[in-house]
Amino acid sequence: MGNKVINLLHMARKAGKMKSGFDACERSCISNDAKLLIYASDLAEKQKKHLYNLANSFKVKIVEFGTKSLFGNEFKTRDVGVICIEDANFSKGILQSIVD
């Protein structure tokens, strides 16, 4: 399950359809580009609440997956608490993989 999600995230990133970080994801939602928000399980409750409000306001699907350090290690960056996907097909594939 996890490997498939990570592979899809890498593909979305290479295609330029993934944003990471709170501000980038917020901008993506506001500009109606975001199709899916993925937040880390170890994200602060206050930030989770803000993301849920953002997702509801802009009709974006939201799901919990992985941890900040997992995202940071996978994408060779600092720990990342939230990722957004800007492509409907990647979004659908990732959601199906998480649910399976």
C-alpha positions in Angstrom: 0.0 0.0 0.0 2.6 2.6 1.1 5.0 1.9 -1.7 2.4 2.4 -4.4 1.3 5.8 -2.8 5.0 6.9 -2.6 5.6 5.9 -6.3 2.5 7.8 -7.4 3.7 10.9 -5.4 7.1 10.7 -7.1 5.4 10.5 -10.5 3.2 13.4 -9.7 6.2 15.4 -8.6 8.1 14.7 -11.8 5.0 15.7 -13.8 4.9 19.0 -11.9 1.6 18.1 -10.4 2.6 18.0 -6.7 3.2 20.9 -4.3 4.6 20.5 -0.8 4.5 22.7 2.2 1.7 24.6 3.9 1.9 27.8 1.9 2.2 26.2 -1.5 -0.7 23.9 -0.8 -2.8 26.8 0.5 -2.1 28.8 -2.7 -3.0 25.7 -4.8 -6.3 25.4 -3.1 -7.1 29.1 -3.4 -6.3 29.0 -7.2 -8.5 25.9 -7.6 -5.6 23.8 -8.8 -5.6 21.3 -5.8 -7.4 18.0 -6.2 -6.1 16.3 -3.1 -4.5 17.3 0.2 -2.4 14.7 2.0 -1.3 15.6 5.5 1.1 13.8 7.8 -0.2 11.9 10.8 2.1 13.8 13.1 1.0 17.2 12.0 -0.2 19.6 14.8 -3.9 19.5 15.5 -4.2 23.3 14.8 -2.7 22.8 11.3 -5.0 19.8 10.7 -8.0 21.9 11.6 -6.9 24.7 9.3 -6.4 22.2 6.4 -9.8 20.7 6.9 -11.4 24.1 6.8 -9.4 24.9 3.7 -10.4 21.7 2.0 -14.1 22.2 2.8 -14.0 25.8 1.6 -12.5 24.9 -1.8 -14.1 21.4 -2.2 -10.7 19.5 -2.1 -10.4 15.9 -0.9 -8.2 15.5 2.1 -6.6 12.4 3.5 -4.0 11.4 6.2 -1.0 9.4 5.1 2.6 8.9 6.3 4.7 11.2 8.6 6.6 14.4 8.1 9.9 12.6 8.2 8.7 10.1 5.6 7.8 12.9 3.2 11.1 14.7 4.0 13.2 11.6 3.4 11.4 10.6 0.2 11.6 14.0 -1.4 15.1 14.9 -0.1 13.9 18.0 1.7 13.1 19.2 5.2 10.2 17.5 7.0 7.0 18.2 5.1 3.6 18.1 6.8 1.3 18.6 3.8 1.4 17.7 0.1 -1.2 18.6 -2.5 -1.8 16.9 -5.8 -3.0 19.1 -8.7 -4.0 16.3 -11.1 -7.3 14.4 -11.0 -5.9 11.1 -12.2 -3.0 11.1 -9.7 -5.4 12.1 -7.0 -7.7 9.2 -7.8 -4.9 6.7 -7.9 -3.5 7.8 -4.6 -6.8 7.8 -2.9 -7.5 4.3 -4.1 -4.1 3.1 -3.0 -4.6 4.6 0.5 -8.1 3.0 0.9 -7.0 -0.5 -0.4 
